[in-house]
Amino acid sequence: MGRTTQALLLGLTGCALAGGAWWAMATEPFTWHARIATAAGGLVALGAGLVWRRLDPPTTPSPAADRHGASYAIWAVLAAAVVGFQLHMFTEQPRQLYPTVSSLVDTWLQPHPVRAAGFLLWMALGVYLLRR
Amino acid sequence: MPPDRALNVAVLLLLGAAVVAWQAATLWYGRRWASIGDFLRFLQRPWPLRGLLLLGWFWLGWHFFVRGSW
């Protein structure tokens, strides 16, 4: 496949994904349209991750990766602190005094272009997780 | 935690800053410390944990994009 064809395919895929995300985020919350659009985006991301993994298999972790015990522990502590604090905020009321991350970012996620970009970012994260 | 919005937001920001700072430090010091990518790769080695991570990812999308905030 030539470089021009590759660039063209990449451009078309990007346009299709951006269009799909724009459409998906135009759906009304809590409706079947929103559920189907989000699930479809998730399935596309998982499919892309699987195809990428098959075309370019991840490398086996080097022995050095197993010597990272201390930094894995630090990551685990940080993750536990974030999740624990978030759960604590979630169980307390009122939300105005005990904000969760989602209650804080909801306002920023309101504009349609931001929601579409967030949706694409979420899909990219899914591809990343499955591809590794 | 006390019913103080500013304090609770500050703790959340502090935790976020700690994550970003630690990630920056791991990248700065090269391969001496595991980055968040290495940690995710480590977590995904056993398939049940990989499944849990993917479920968490799916829940995140569902939470933000089905529920909406309009």
N, CA and C atoms of all chains as a GROMACS GRO file, in nm:
protein
  606
    1MET      N    1   0.085  -0.119   0.000
    1MET     CA    2   0.000   0.000   0.000
    1MET      C    3   0.089   0.126   0.000
    2GLY      N    4   0.063   0.217  -0.092
    2GLY     CA    5   0.146   0.338  -0.103
    2GLY      C    6   0.121   0.435   0.012
    3ARG      N    7   0.212   0.530   0.023
    3ARG     CA    8   0.198   0.627   0.132
    3ARG      C    9   0.074   0.714   0.116
    4THR      N   10   0.045   0.750  -0.010
    4THR     CA   11  -0.072   0.835  -0.034
    4THR      C   12  -0.198   0.762   0.008
    5THR      N   13  -0.208   0.634  -0.030
    5THR     CA   14  -0.326   0.555   0.007
    5THR      C   15  -0.338   0.544   0.158
    6GLN      N   16  -0.222   0.521   0.224
    6GLN     CA   17  -0.224   0.510   0.370
    6GLN      C   18  -0.273   0.640   0.434
    7ALA      N   19  -0.220   0.753   0.384
    7ALA     CA   20  -0.259   0.883   0.439
    7ALA      C   21  -0.408   0.907   0.416
    8LEU      N   22  -0.454   0.867   0.296
    8LEU     CA   23  -0.596   0.886   0.262
    8LEU      C   24  -0.684   0.803   0.355
    9LEU      N   25  -0.644   0.676   0.376
    9LEU     CA   26  -0.721   0.587   0.464
    9LEU      C   27  -0.724   0.640   0.607
   10LEU      N   28  -0.607   0.689   0.652
   10LEU     CA   29  -0.596   0.743   0.787
   10LEU      C   30  -0.686   0.866   0.803
   11GLY      N   31  -0.684   0.953   0.701
   11GLY     CA   32  -0.768   1.073   0.703
   11GLY      C   33  -0.915   1.038   0.705
   12LEU      N   34  -0.952   0.940   0.620
   12LEU     CA   35  -1.094   0.899   0.614
   12LEU      C   36  -1.138   0.839   0.746
   13THR      N   37  -1.051   0.755   0.807
   13THR     CA   38  -1.083   0.694   0.937
   13THR      C   39  -1.100   0.802   1.043
   14GLY      N   40  -1.008   0.900   1.042
   14GLY     CA   41  -1.017   1.010   1.140
   14GLY      C   42  -1.147   1.086   1.125
   15CYS      N   43  -1.185   1.116   0.998
   15CYS     CA   44  -1.310   1.190   0.973
   15CYS      C   45  -1.429   1.108   1.020
   16ALA      N   46  -1.427   0.977   0.989
   16ALA     CA   47  -1.539   0.891   1.028
   16ALA      C   48  -1.551   0.886   1.180
   17LEU      N   49  -1.437   0.875   1.249
   17LEU     CA   50  -1.440   0.868   1.396
   17LEU      C   51  -1.491   0.999   1.455
   18ALA      N   52  -1.440   1.112   1.402
   18ALA     CA   53  -1.482   1.242   1.453
   18ALA      C   54  -1.632   1.261   1.429
   19GLY      N   55  -1.679   1.223   1.309
   19GLY     CA   56  -1.822   1.234   1.278
   19GLY      C   57  -1.906   1.146   1.369
   20GLY      N   58  -1.856   1.023   1.391
   20GLY     CA   59  -1.928   0.930   1.478
   20GLY      C   60  -1.937   0.983   1.620
   21ALA      N   61  -1.826   1.038   1.670
   21ALA     CA   62  -1.825   1.092   1.808
   21ALA      C   63  -1.920   1.212   1.817
   22TRP      N   64  -1.919   1.295   1.713
   22TRP     CA   65  -2.007   1.413   1.713
   22TRP      C   66  -2.153   1.369   1.718
   23TRP      N   67  -2.185   1.267   1.637
   23TRP     CA   68  -2.324   1.216   1.634
   23TRP      C   69  -2.359   1.150   1.768
   24ALA      N   70  -2.266   1.070   1.820
   24ALA     CA   71  -2.295   0.997   1.945
   24ALA      C   72  -2.324   1.094   2.059
   25MET      N   73  -2.252   1.204   2.062
   25MET     CA   74  -2.269   1.298   2.172
   25MET      C   75  -2.386   1.395   2.149
   26ALA      N   76  -2.451   1.381   2.034
   26ALA     CA   77  -2.569   1.463   2.009
   26ALA      C   78  -2.695   1.394   2.060
   27THR      N   79  -2.680   1.270   2.108
   27THR     CA   80  -2.797   1.196   2.155
   27THR      C   81  -2.841   1.246   2.293
   28GLU      N   82  -2.966   1.229   2.322
   28GLU     CA   83  -3.023   1.273   2.451
   28GLU      C   84  -2.978   1.177   2.562
   29PRO      N   85  -2.928   1.230   2.677
   29PRO     CA   86  -2.884   1.141   2.786
   29PRO      C   87  -2.996   1.048   2.834
   30PHE      N   88  -2.958   0.932   2.882
   30PHE     CA   89  -3.049   0.833   2.941
   30PHE      C   90  -3.149   0.776   2.841
   31THR      N   91  -3.121   0.790   2.710
   31THR     CA   92  -3.211   0.730   2.611
   31THR      C   93  -3.142   0.609   2.550
   32TRP      N   94  -3.219   0.527   2.479
   32TRP     CA   95  -3.160   0.411   2.413
   32TRP      C   96  -3.061   0.454   2.306
   33HIS      N   97  -3.087   0.571   2.244
   33HIS     CA   98  -2.993   0.622   2.143
   33HIS      C   99  -2.855   0.644   2.206
   34ALA      N  100  -2.855   0.708   2.327
   34ALA     CA  101  -2.728   0.736   2.395
   34ALA      C  102  -2.658   0.606   2.434
   35ARG      N  103  -2.738   0.509   2.484
   35ARG     CA  104  -2.678   0.381   2.525
   35ARG      C  105  -2.617   0.310   2.404
   36ILE      N  106  -2.694   0.305   2.294
   36ILE     CA  107  -2.645   0.234   2.174
   36ILE      C  108  -2.522   0.304   2.117
   37ALA      N  109  -2.525   0.439   2.114
   37ALA     CA  110  -2.411   0.514   2.057
   37ALA      C  111  -2.286   0.490   2.140
   38THR      N  112  -2.299   0.493   2.274
   38THR     CA  113  -2.182   0.473   2.360
   38THR      C  114  -2.131   0.330   2.349
   39ALA      N  115  -2.224   0.234   2.350
   39ALA     CA  116  -2.182   0.094   2.338
   39ALA      C  117  -2.114   0.071   2.203
   40ALA      N  118  -2.167   0.133   2.097
   40ALA     CA  119  -2.107   0.115   1.964
   40ALA      C  120  -1.966   0.173   1.962
   41GLY      N  121  -1.948   0.290   2.022
   41GLY     CA  122  -1.814   0.350   2.030
   41GLY      C  123  -1.718   0.258   2.105
   42GLY      N  124  -1.766   0.200   2.215
   42GLY     CA  125  -1.684   0.109   2.293
   42GLY      C  126  -1.646  -0.014   2.212
   43LEU      N  127  -1.743  -0.069   2.138
   43LEU     CA  128  -1.716  -0.190   2.059
   43LEU      C  129  -1.617  -0.160   1.947
   44VAL      N  130  -1.631  -0.042   1.883
   44VAL     CA  131  -1.537  -0.003   1.777
   44VAL      C  132  -1.396   0.006   1.835
   45ALA      N  133  -1.384   0.067   1.955
   45ALA     CA  134  -1.253   0.081   2.019
   45ALA      C  135  -1.193  -0.056   2.052
   46LEU      N  136  -1.276  -0.145   2.108
   46LEU     CA  137  -1.227  -0.279   2.143
   46LEU      C  138  -1.184  -0.355   2.017
   47GLY      N  139  -1.265  -0.343   1.911
   47GLY     CA  140  -1.232  -0.409   1.784
   47GLY      C  141  -1.100  -0.356   1.728
   48ALA      N  142  -1.084  -0.223   1.731
   48ALA     CA  143  -0.961  -0.164   1.679
   48ALA      C  144  -0.841  -0.209   1.761
   49GLY      N  145  -0.859  -0.218   1.894
   49GLY     CA  146  -0.750  -0.262   1.981
   49GLY      C  147  -0.710  -0.405   1.949
   50LEU      N  148  -0.811  -0.491   1.926
   50LEU     CA  149  -0.782  -0.632   1.896
   50LEU      C  150  -0.710  -0.646   1.762
   51VAL      N  151  -0.758  -0.571   1.661
   51VAL     CA  152  -0.695  -0.579   1.528
   51VAL      C  153  -0.550  -0.531   1.536
   52TRP      N  154  -0.531  -0.419   1.605
   52TRP     CA  155  -0.395  -0.363   1.620
   52TRP      C  156  -0.304  -0.463   1.691
   53ARG      N  157  -0.358  -0.526   1.795
   53ARG     CA  158  -0.280  -0.625   1.872
   53ARG      C  159  -0.238  -0.742   1.783
   54ARG      N  160  -0.330  -0.781   1.692
   54ARG     CA  161  -0.300  -0.895   1.605
   54ARG      C  162  -0.195  -0.856   1.500
   55LEU      N  163  -0.211  -0.734   1.445
   55LEU     CA  164  -0.118  -0.689   1.341
   55LEU      C  165   0.022  -0.660   1.398
   56ASP      N  166   0.024  -0.607   1.521
   56ASP     CA  167   0.151  -0.567   1.582
   56ASP      C  168   0.152  -0.615   1.728
   57PRO      N  169   0.182  -0.744   1.751
   57PRO     CA  170   0.170  -0.801   1.886
   57PRO      C  171   0.261  -0.728   1.986
   58PRO      N  172   0.213  -0.710   2.111
   58PRO     CA  173   0.295  -0.641   2.210
   58PRO      C  174   0.419  -0.722   2.244
   59THR      N  175   0.528  -0.654   2.275
   59THR     CA  176   0.652  -0.724   2.307
   59THR      C  177   0.643  -0.784   2.447
   60THR      N  178   0.716  -0.894   2.469
   60THR     CA  179   0.717  -0.955   2.603
   60THR      C  180   0.788  -0.860   2.699
   61PRO      N  181   0.734  -0.843   2.822
   61PRO     CA  182   0.800  -0.751   2.915
   61PRO      C  183   0.942  -0.795   2.947
   62SER      N  184   1.032  -0.700   2.954
   62SER     CA  185   1.172  -0.732   2.982
   62SER      C  186   1.186  -0.771   3.130
   63PRO      N  187   1.293  -0.845   3.165
   63PRO     CA  188   1.312  -0.881   3.307
   63PRO      C  189   1.319  -0.757   3.395
   64ALA      N  190   1.362  -0.642   3.337
   64ALA     CA  191   1.370  -0.518   3.416
   64ALA      C  192   1.234  -0.478   3.469
   65ALA      N  193   1.127  -0.516   3.394
   65ALA     CA  194   0.992  -0.479   3.434
   65ALA      C  195   0.955  -0.540   3.569
   66ASP      N  196   1.018  -0.654   3.602
   66ASP     CA  197   0.986  -0.719   3.729
   66ASP      C  198   1.065  -0.661   3.847
   67ARG      N  199   1.156  -0.568   3.818
   67ARG     CA  200   1.233  -0.507   3.927
   67ARG      C  201   1.173  -0.374   3.971
   68HIS      N  202   1.048  -0.350   3.928
   68HIS     CA  203   0.983  -0.223   3.959
   68HIS      C  204   0.890  -0.233   4.078
   69GLY      N  205   0.912  -0.332   4.165
   69GLY     CA  206   0.820  -0.355   4.276
   69GLY      C  207   0.787  -0.229   4.356
   70ALA      N  208   0.891  -0.151   4.389
   70ALA     CA  209   0.870  -0.031   4.472
   70ALA      C  210   0.782   0.070   4.401
   71SER      N  211   0.809   0.094   4.271
   71SER     CA  212   0.727   0.195   4.202
   71SER      C  213   0.586   0.144   4.175
   72TYR      N  214   0.571   0.012   4.156
   72TYR     CA  215   0.434  -0.042   4.144
   72TYR      C  216   0.358  -0.018   4.274
   73ALA      N  217   0.429  -0.034   4.387
   73ALA     CA  218   0.364  -0.013   4.517
   73ALA      C  219   0.321   0.133   4.531
   74ILE      N  220   0.406   0.225   4.486
   74ILE     CA  221   0.369   0.368   4.494
   74ILE      C  222   0.246   0.396   4.408
   75TRP      N  223   0.244   0.339   4.287
   75TRP     CA  224   0.127   0.356   4.200
   75TRP      C  225   0.002   0.299   4.266
   76ALA      N  226   0.017   0.182   4.331
   76ALA     CA  227  -0.098   0.119   4.396
   76ALA      C  228  -0.150   0.207   4.509
   77VAL      N  229  -0.058   0.266   4.588
   77VAL     CA  230  -0.099   0.354   4.698
   77VAL      C  231  -0.172   0.477   4.642
   78LEU      N  232  -0.117   0.536   4.535
   78LEU     CA  233  -0.180   0.655   4.475
   78LEU      C  234  -0.320   0.620   4.422
   79ALA      N  235  -0.330   0.505   4.354
   79ALA     CA  236  -0.459   0.463   4.298
   79ALA      C  237  -0.559   0.440   4.411
   80ALA      N  238  -0.514   0.375   4.518
   80ALA     CA  239  -0.604   0.348   4.631
   80ALA      C  240  -0.649   0.479   4.696
   81ALA      N  241  -0.558   0.576   4.707
   81ALA     CA  242  -0.592   0.704   4.768
   81ALA      C  243  -0.697   0.778   4.683
   82VAL      N  244  -0.676   0.778   4.551
   82VAL     CA  245  -0.771   0.848   4.462
   82VAL      C  246  -0.907   0.780   4.468
   83VAL      N  247  -0.909   0.647   4.452
   83VAL     CA  248  -1.036   0.574   4.450
   83VAL      C  249  -1.105   0.585   4.588
   84GLY      N  250  -1.027   0.570   4.695
   84GLY     CA  251  -1.084   0.577   4.830
   84GLY      C  252  -1.146   0.713   4.857
   85PHE      N  253  -1.075   0.819   4.822
   85PHE     CA  254  -1.127   0.954   4.849
   85PHE      C  255  -1.252   0.980   4.764
   86GLN      N  256  -1.247   0.934   4.638
   86GLN     CA  257  -1.361   0.953   4.548
   86GLN      C  258  -1.484   0.879   4.604
   87LEU      N  259  -1.465   0.756   4.653
   87LEU     CA  260  -1.576   0.679   4.710
   87LEU      C  261  -1.630   0.747   4.836
   88HIS      N  262  -1.539   0.801   4.916
   88HIS     CA  263  -1.581   0.872   5.037
   88HIS      C  264  -1.669   0.991   5.000
   89MET      N  265  -1.626   1.068   4.899
   89MET     CA  266  -1.704   1.185   4.855
   89MET      C  267  -1.840   1.138   4.802
   90PHE      N  268  -1.838   1.026   4.729
   90PHE     CA  269  -1.961   0.974   4.667
   90PHE      C  270  -2.065   0.936   4.772
   91THR      N  271  -2.018   0.884   4.886
   91THR     CA  272  -2.114   0.837   4.987
   91THR      C  273  -2.164   0.951   5.077
   92GLU      N  274  -2.099   1.068   5.071
   92GLU     CA  275  -2.142   1.180   5.155
   92GLU      C  276  -2.239   1.270   5.080
   93GLN      N  277  -2.317   1.343   5.152
   93GLN     CA  278  -2.412   1.440   5.094
   93GLN      C  279  -2.406   1.568   5.176
   94PRO      N  280  -2.437   1.684   5.127
   94PRO     CA  281  -2.480   1.712   4.990
   94PRO      C  282  -2.360   1.722   4.894
   95ARG      N  283  -2.390   1.701   4.765
   95ARG     CA  284  -2.285   1.698   4.663
   95ARG      C  285  -2.212   1.833   4.654
   96GLN      N  286  -2.282   1.940   4.687
   96GLN     CA  287  -2.221   2.073   4.681
   96GLN      C  288  -2.098   2.082   4.775
   97LEU      N  289  -2.109   2.015   4.890
   97LEU     CA  290  -1.999   2.020   4.988
   97LEU      C  291  -1.902   1.905   4.970
   98TYR      N  292  -1.952   1.793   4.915
   98TYR     CA  293  -1.867   1.676   4.894
   98TYR      C  294  -1.863   1.643   4.744
   99PRO      N  295  -1.788   1.719   4.666
   99PRO     CA  296  -1.790   1.699   4.520
   99PRO      C  297  -1.713   1.574   4.477
  100THR      N  298  -1.767   1.503   4.378
  100THR     CA  299  -1.694   1.392   4.317
  100THR      C  300  -1.625   1.449   4.192
  101VAL      N  301  -1.535   1.370   4.135
  101VAL     CA  302  -1.466   1.417   4.013
  101VAL      C  303  -1.570   1.443   3.904
  102SER      N  304  -1.668   1.351   3.890
  102SER     CA  305  -1.766   1.371   3.781
  102SER      C  306  -1.851   1.495   3.803
  103SER      N  307  -1.886   1.524   3.930
  103SER     CA  308  -1.967   1.644   3.953
  103SER      C  309  -1.886   1.770   3.921
  104LEU      N  310  -1.753   1.761   3.934
  104LEU     CA  311  -1.670   1.877   3.903
  104LEU      C  312  -1.650   1.895   3.752
  105VAL      N  313  -1.630   1.782   3.681
  105VAL     CA  314  -1.602   1.796   3.537
  105VAL      C  315  -1.728   1.804   3.451
  106ASP      N  316  -1.844   1.776   3.510
  106ASP     CA  317  -1.970   1.781   3.435
  106ASP      C  318  -1.987   1.915   3.363
  107THR      N  319  -1.955   2.024   3.434
  107THR     CA  320  -1.973   2.157   3.375
  107THR      C  321  -1.881   2.174   3.253
  108TRP      N  322  -1.757   2.124   3.264
  108TRP     CA  323  -1.663   2.140   3.152
  108TRP      C  324  -1.704   2.052   3.035
  109LEU      N  325  -1.771   1.940   3.064
  109LEU     CA  326  -1.807   1.846   2.957
  109LEU      C  327  -1.935   1.886   2.884
  110GLN      N  328  -1.996   1.997   2.923
  110GLN     CA  329  -2.125   2.032   2.863
  110GLN      C  330  -2.118   2.072   2.715
  111PRO      N  331  -2.019   2.154   2.672
  111PRO     CA  332  -2.017   2.192   2.529
  111PRO      C  333  -2.001   2.070   2.439
  112HIS      N  334  -2.078   2.068   2.332
  112HIS     CA  335  -2.080   1.952   2.242
  112HIS      C  336  -1.942   1.914   2.189
  113PRO      N  337  -1.860   2.011   2.142
  113PRO     CA  338  -1.727   1.972   2.091
  113PRO      C  339  -1.641   1.907   2.199
  114VAL      N  340  -1.652   1.955   2.324
  114VAL     CA  341  -1.571   1.897   2.433
  114VAL      C  342  -1.617   1.754   2.461
  115ARG      N  343  -1.751   1.734   2.459
  115ARG     CA  344  -1.804   1.599   2.482
  115ARG      C  345  -1.757   1.503   2.372
  116ALA      N  346  -1.760   1.551   2.246
  116ALA     CA  347  -1.717   1.466   2.135
  116ALA      C  348  -1.568   1.432   2.149
  117ALA      N  349  -1.487   1.533   2.186
  117ALA     CA  350  -1.343   1.509   2.205
  117ALA      C  351  -1.320   1.411   2.320
  118GLY      N  352  -1.399   1.427   2.429
  118GLY     CA  353  -1.388   1.336   2.543
  118GLY      C  354  -1.424   1.194   2.503
  119PHE      N  355  -1.525   1.181   2.417
  119PHE     CA  356  -1.568   1.049   2.370
  119PHE      C  357  -1.456   0.983   2.289
  120LEU      N  358  -1.390   1.062   2.202
  120LEU     CA  359  -1.278   1.009   2.123
  120LEU      C  360  -1.162   0.968   2.214
  121LEU      N  361  -1.139   1.048   2.316
  121LEU     CA  362  -1.032   1.018   2.412
  121LEU      C  363  -1.060   0.887   2.486
  122TRP      N  364  -1.187   0.870   2.524
  122TRP     CA  365  -1.228   0.747   2.592
  122TRP      C  366  -1.208   0.626   2.500
  123MET      N  367  -1.244   0.641   2.372
  123MET     CA  368  -1.224   0.532   2.276
  123MET      C  369  -1.075   0.500   2.261
  124ALA      N  370  -0.993   0.606   2.255
  124ALA     CA  371  -0.848   0.587   2.240
  124ALA      C  372  -0.792   0.512   2.360
  125LEU      N  373  -0.844   0.542   2.479
  125LEU     CA  374  -0.799   0.472   2.600
  125LEU      C  375  -0.833   0.323   2.592
  126GLY      N  376  -0.951   0.293   2.538
  126GLY     CA  377  -0.992   0.153   2.521
  126GLY      C  378  -0.898   0.080   2.426
  127VAL      N  379  -0.864   0.144   2.314
  127VAL     CA  380  -0.771   0.084   2.217
  127VAL      C  381  -0.637   0.059   2.285
  128TYR      N  382  -0.590   0.158   2.361
  128TYR     CA  383  -0.461   0.149   2.431
  128TYR      C  384  -0.461   0.031   2.528
  129LEU      N  385  -0.570   0.019   2.605
  129LEU     CA  386  -0.575  -0.087   2.706
  129LEU      C  387  -0.574  -0.225   2.642
  130LEU      N  388  -0.645  -0.240   2.531
  130LEU     CA  389  -0.655  -0.371   2.470
  130LEU      C  390  -0.532  -0.404   2.385
  131ARG      N  391  -0.470  -0.300   2.333
  131ARG     CA  392  -0.356  -0.320   2.242
  131ARG      C  393  -0.232  -0.368   2.319
  132ARG      N  394  -0.220  -0.330   2.448
  132ARG     CA  395  -0.097  -0.360   2.525
  132ARG      C  396  -0.087  -0.506   2.563
  133MET      N  397  -1.417   1.358   5.634
  133MET     CA  398  -1.378   1.492   5.593
  133MET      C  399  -1.486   1.591   5.636
  134PRO      N  400  -1.445   1.713   5.675
  134PRO     CA  401  -1.545   1.813   5.715
  134PRO      C  402  -1.628   1.859   5.595
  135PRO      N  403  -1.749   1.910   5.622
  135PRO     CA  404  -1.832   1.957   5.510
  135PRO      C  405  -1.780   2.090   5.454
  136ASP      N  406  -1.666   2.085   5.391
  136ASP     CA  407  -1.603   2.206   5.338
  136ASP      C  408  -1.566   2.180   5.192
  137ARG      N  409  -1.640   2.242   5.101
  137ARG     CA  410  -1.620   2.217   4.959
  137ARG      C  411  -1.476   2.250   4.916
  138ALA      N  412  -1.427   2.365   4.959
  138ALA     CA  413  -1.294   2.409   4.917
  138ALA      C  414  -1.187   2.308   4.961
  139LEU      N  415  -1.200   2.258   5.083
  139LEU     CA  416  -1.102   2.163   5.136
  139LEU      C  417  -1.108   2.032   5.057
  140ASN      N  418  -1.230   1.986   5.031
  140ASN     CA  419  -1.245   1.859   4.958
  140ASN      C  420  -1.192   1.871   4.815
  141VAL      N  421  -1.220   1.984   4.750
  141VAL     CA  422  -1.167   2.006   4.614
  141VAL      C  423  -1.014   2.012   4.620
  142ALA      N  424  -0.962   2.076   4.725
  142ALA     CA  425  -0.816   2.087   4.739
  142ALA      C  426  -0.753   1.950   4.754
  143VAL      N  427  -0.815   1.860   4.830
  143VAL     CA  428  -0.761   1.724   4.846
  143VAL      C  429  -0.762   1.651   4.711
  144LEU      N  430  -0.872   1.666   4.638
  144LEU     CA  431  -0.881   1.602   4.506
  144LEU      C  432  -0.771   1.654   4.414
  145LEU      N  433  -0.751   1.786   4.414
  145LEU     CA  434  -0.647   1.847   4.330
  145LEU      C  435  -0.508   1.799   4.373
  146LEU      N  436  -0.488   1.788   4.503
  146LEU     CA  437  -0.360   1.742   4.556
  146LEU      C  438  -0.331   1.599   4.510
  147LEU      N  439  -0.434   1.515   4.517
  147LEU     CA  440  -0.416   1.375   4.473
  147LEU      C  441  -0.385   1.371   4.323
  148GLY      N  442  -0.458   1.452   4.245
  148GLY     CA  443  -0.432   1.459   4.101
  148GLY      C  444  -0.290   1.507   4.074
  149ALA      N  445  -0.247   1.608   4.149
  149ALA     CA  446  -0.112   1.663   4.130
  149ALA      C  447  -0.007   1.558   4.166
  150ALA      N  448  -0.035   1.478   4.270
  150ALA     CA  449   0.060   1.375   4.311
  150ALA      C  450   0.076   1.272   4.199
  151VAL      N  451  -0.036   1.235   4.136
  151VAL     CA  452  -0.031   1.137   4.025
  151VAL      C  453   0.052   1.194   3.910
  152VAL      N  454   0.022   1.320   3.873
  152VAL     CA  455   0.094   1.383   3.761
  152VAL      C  456   0.242   1.397   3.795
  153ALA      N  457   0.273   1.438   3.918
  153ALA     CA  458   0.414   1.460   3.957
  153ALA      C  459   0.491   1.328   3.955
  154TRP      N  460   0.428   1.221   4.005
  154TRP     CA  461   0.496   1.091   4.008
  154TRP      C  462   0.519   1.039   3.867
  155GLN      N  463   0.419   1.059   3.781
  155GLN     CA  464   0.435   1.018   3.641
  155GLN      C  465   0.548   1.096   3.576
  156ALA      N  466   0.552   1.228   3.601
  156ALA     CA  467   0.659   1.311   3.544
  156ALA      C  468   0.795   1.263   3.595
  157ALA      N  469   0.803   1.230   3.725
  157ALA     CA  470   0.930   1.185   3.783
  157ALA      C  471   0.975   1.054   3.718
  158THR      N  472   0.879   0.962   3.697
  158THR     CA  473   0.917   0.832   3.638
  158THR      C  474   0.968   0.851   3.495
  159LEU      N  475   0.907   0.946   3.422
  159LEU     CA  476   0.952   0.971   3.284
  159LEU      C  477   1.089   1.041   3.286
  160TRP      N  478   1.108   1.130   3.381
  160TRP     CA  479   1.232   1.206   3.391
  160TRP      C  480   1.350   1.113   3.420
  161TYR      N  481   1.327   1.013   3.508
  161TYR     CA  482   1.437   0.926   3.547
  161TYR      C  483   1.450   0.801   3.458
  162GLY      N  484   1.386   0.806   3.341
  162GLY     CA  485   1.402   0.697   3.245
  162GLY      C  486   1.343   0.567   3.296
  163ARG      N  487   1.418   0.457   3.282
  163ARG     CA  488   1.364   0.325   3.314
  163ARG      C  489   1.385   0.285   3.460
  164ARG      N  490   1.433   0.377   3.544
  164ARG     CA  491   1.460   0.339   3.684
  164ARG      C  492   1.330   0.314   3.761
  165TRP      N  493   1.226   0.390   3.728
  165TRP     CA  494   1.097   0.376   3.796
  165TRP      C  495   0.989   0.345   3.694
  166ALA      N  496   0.887   0.272   3.739
  166ALA     CA  497   0.779   0.234   3.647
  166ALA      C  498   0.684   0.351   3.625
  167SER      N  499   0.653   0.379   3.498
  167SER     CA  500   0.555   0.484   3.466
  167SER      C  501   0.414   0.426   3.481
  168ILE      N  502   0.314   0.510   3.462
  168ILE     CA  503   0.176   0.460   3.473
  168ILE      C  504   0.147   0.356   3.363
  169GLY      N  505   0.214   0.373   3.247
  169GLY     CA  506   0.198   0.275   3.139
  169GLY      C  507   0.253   0.139   3.180
  170ASP      N  508   0.372   0.141   3.246
  170ASP     CA  509   0.432   0.015   3.294
  170ASP      C  510   0.340  -0.051   3.398
  171PHE      N  511   0.285   0.034   3.486
  171PHE     CA  512   0.196  -0.017   3.592
  171PHE      C  513   0.072  -0.081   3.530
  172LEU      N  514   0.016  -0.015   3.428
  172LEU     CA  515  -0.103  -0.072   3.362
  172LEU      C  516  -0.068  -0.204   3.294
  173ARG      N  517   0.049  -0.208   3.232
  173ARG     CA  518   0.092  -0.331   3.165
  173ARG      C  519   0.108  -0.444   3.269
  174PHE      N  520   0.165  -0.407   3.385
  174PHE     CA  521   0.183  -0.504   3.494
  174PHE      C  522   0.048  -0.555   3.542
  175LEU      N  523  -0.048  -0.462   3.557
  175LEU     CA  524  -0.182  -0.501   3.605
  175LEU      C  525  -0.254  -0.591   3.506
  176GLN      N  526  -0.221  -0.574   3.378
  176GLN     CA  527  -0.295  -0.649   3.275
  176GLN      C  528  -0.239  -0.787   3.249
  177ARG      N  529  -0.133  -0.824   3.318
  177ARG     CA  530  -0.075  -0.958   3.294
  177ARG      C  531  -0.174  -1.070   3.329
  178PRO      N  532  -0.233  -1.070   3.450
  178PRO     CA  533  -0.336  -1.173   3.474
  178PRO      C  534  -0.466  -1.133   3.406
  179TRP      N  535  -0.529  -1.227   3.334
  179TRP     CA  536  -0.646  -1.190   3.254
  179TRP      C  537  -0.764  -1.139   3.337
  180PRO      N  538  -0.785  -1.187   3.464
  180PRO     CA  539  -0.899  -1.130   3.538
  180PRO      C  540  -0.881  -0.980   3.564
  181LEU      N  541  -0.755  -0.939   3.591
  181LEU     CA  542  -0.731  -0.796   3.615
  181LEU      C  543  -0.748  -0.716   3.486
  182ARG      N  544  -0.706  -0.776   3.374
  182ARG     CA  545  -0.726  -0.710   3.244
  182ARG      C  546  -0.875  -0.688   3.219
  183GLY      N  547  -0.954  -0.792   3.252
  183GLY     CA  548  -1.099  -0.781   3.236
  183GLY      C  549  -1.157  -0.672   3.325
  184LEU      N  550  -1.107  -0.666   3.450
  184LEU     CA  551  -1.157  -0.562   3.543
  184LEU      C  552  -1.124  -0.422   3.493
  185LEU      N  553  -1.001  -0.406   3.440
  185LEU     CA  554  -0.961  -0.275   3.388
  185LEU      C  555  -1.051  -0.234   3.271
  186LEU      N  556  -1.079  -0.332   3.182
  186LEU     CA  557  -1.165  -0.301   3.067
  186LEU      C  558  -1.307  -0.268   3.112
  187LEU      N  559  -1.354  -0.341   3.216
  187LEU     CA  560  -1.487  -0.310   3.271
  187LEU      C  561  -1.490  -0.168   3.328
  188GLY      N  562  -1.383  -0.132   3.399
  188GLY     CA  563  -1.371   0.002   3.456
  188GLY      C  564  -1.372   0.108   3.347
  189TRP      N  565  -1.301   0.079   3.238
  189TRP     CA  566  -1.299   0.171   3.124
  189TRP      C  567  -1.439   0.186   3.064
  190PHE      N  568  -1.509   0.074   3.050
  190PHE     CA  569  -1.642   0.080   2.990
  190PHE      C  570  -1.739   0.157   3.080
  191TRP      N  571  -1.727   0.131   3.211
  191TRP     CA  572  -1.813   0.202   3.307
  191TRP      C  573  -1.790   0.353   3.297
  192LEU      N  574  -1.662   0.393   3.282
  192LEU     CA  575  -1.627   0.535   3.273
  192LEU      C  576  -1.701   0.601   3.156
  193GLY      N  577  -1.698   0.535   3.040
  193GLY     CA  578  -1.767   0.589   2.923
  193GLY      C  579  -1.916   0.596   2.946
  194TRP      N  580  -1.971   0.489   3.004
  194TRP     CA  581  -2.115   0.483   3.031
  194TRP      C  582  -2.154   0.596   3.125
  195HIS      N  583  -2.076   0.613   3.231
  195HIS     CA  584  -2.102   0.713   3.334
  195HIS      C  585  -2.103   0.854   3.276
  196PHE      N  586  -2.004   0.886   3.193
  196PHE     CA  587  -1.993   1.022   3.143
  196PHE      C  588  -2.080   1.049   3.021
  197PHE      N  589  -2.095   0.948   2.932
  197PHE     CA  590  -2.155   0.979   2.803
  197PHE      C  591  -2.298   0.929   2.786
  198VAL      N  592  -2.344   0.835   2.870
  198VAL     CA  593  -2.486   0.797   2.861
  198VAL      C  594  -2.566   0.885   2.956
  199ARG      N  595  -2.509   0.901   3.077
  199ARG     CA  596  -2.577   0.981   3.179
  199ARG      C  597  -2.587   1.126   3.133
  200GLY      N  598  -2.478   1.177   3.077
  200GLY     CA  599  -2.477   1.314   3.028
  200GLY      C  600  -2.486   1.415   3.140
  201SER      N  601  -2.483   1.540   3.104
  201SER     CA  602  -2.483   1.644   3.208
  201SER      C  603  -2.560   1.766   3.162
  202TRP      N  604  -2.654   1.747   3.068
  202TRP     CA  605  -2.721   1.864   3.012
  202TRP      C  606  -2.828   1.914   3.106
   0.00000   0.00000   0.00000
